[in-house]
């Protein structure tokens, strides 16, 4: 995503998806317009002749509506009270029994991020596209995460009703409830659990500075005050 801010306080966010681009025009806290652009209509896989123009417009409209729906779900993310307890438990998809979801594992968090990144597609996404998204957002080679592994992870998400198959195809899409839950879980882990775990580790310097500056004294005061706050909250010993 790129952001450009002209001098008249209008900010434009550009989300590039291959040969497609989603643009959001904002001014202050207000969204003025959201539009979808096709730099090459071949990306839409619906033909490039003039006769296909109505279909092209329909496809772009579907992309825009799906993107706005995803934004709405992410903006109002939440998880039910019992979600954290039931996530690690096994579930069933059809007659198959699949394992639970452990968000403490980096792979599962990356899968959730990839599903959120692909949620704008009106026609859904395949396990191969999920694998490409996973390897494209990391430095790992493609053989480290295959479409077969992506299909298994998608089945686990389907067992929790966070992802659903589109008809009888091999395309998948995140459910509205799944988008809200996946976003909430990622925010909870990155913005709450990780900082609290880091704060709970009492990392003491090997020795005090030999010639402490005024900034060193201020830092030590802040550190001691934060340690007291965490003790009162019960999140640090």
C-alpha positions, 0 to 999 in steps of 0.5 A: 500500500502506498500513501500520498498526501497532496497539499490540500489535505486530501490523503490518497491510499493506494492498495495495489493487487497485481494489475488492480488498484483500490484507491481511498480518498480521505480528508481528515477523518472522513472518507470521500471516495473509494474506487477500483481501477484495472490497469490491465483487464486481463487480470479480471479474466472476463475478456478484453473486447468492447462487448465485455465492458459491462462484465468488466464494470460488474467485476470491478463493482464486486471487488469494490463492494467486497473490499468495503465489506471487509473494511467494515468487518475489520473496523468493528472486530470482536470475538465471542467470550468462548472463542479463545477457549474453543479455538484449540479444540478439534472440529469437524468439516463434513465427516473429516476431523481436523485439529484446532487453531493455535494462535501462539504459532507464527504460521497460524498468525501469518495464515490469518493475515493472508486470509485478511489480505485476500478477503477483498476478492469477490470470487474468493481465493484458492489454496494456491493463492493463499500459499503465494500470499504467505510466501510473498509476504515473507522471505521464506522460499515457496517450498516452505509453505505449499498449497497442500499445507494451505488447504489444511489450514483453510480446513481448520478455519472452516471448522471454526466457521471463519472461512467457507467454500464457495459452492462446490468450487475450490475457492474460499472466502472469509465469513463476516464473523471470521473477518471480525474474529481473525482481526480481533485475535491478531490485534489482541496478540500483537497489541496486548499479549506480546507487550504484556509478555515483554513487560513481564520479563524483568530484564535488568542491566548488568550494571548501572552507567558509570556516568549517568546522564539526566536522561538515564535518571529519567529512564530509570524513574519511568522504568520503576514506575511502570514496574509498579503499575504492572505489579498492581495490575498483576501482570508482572511479578 
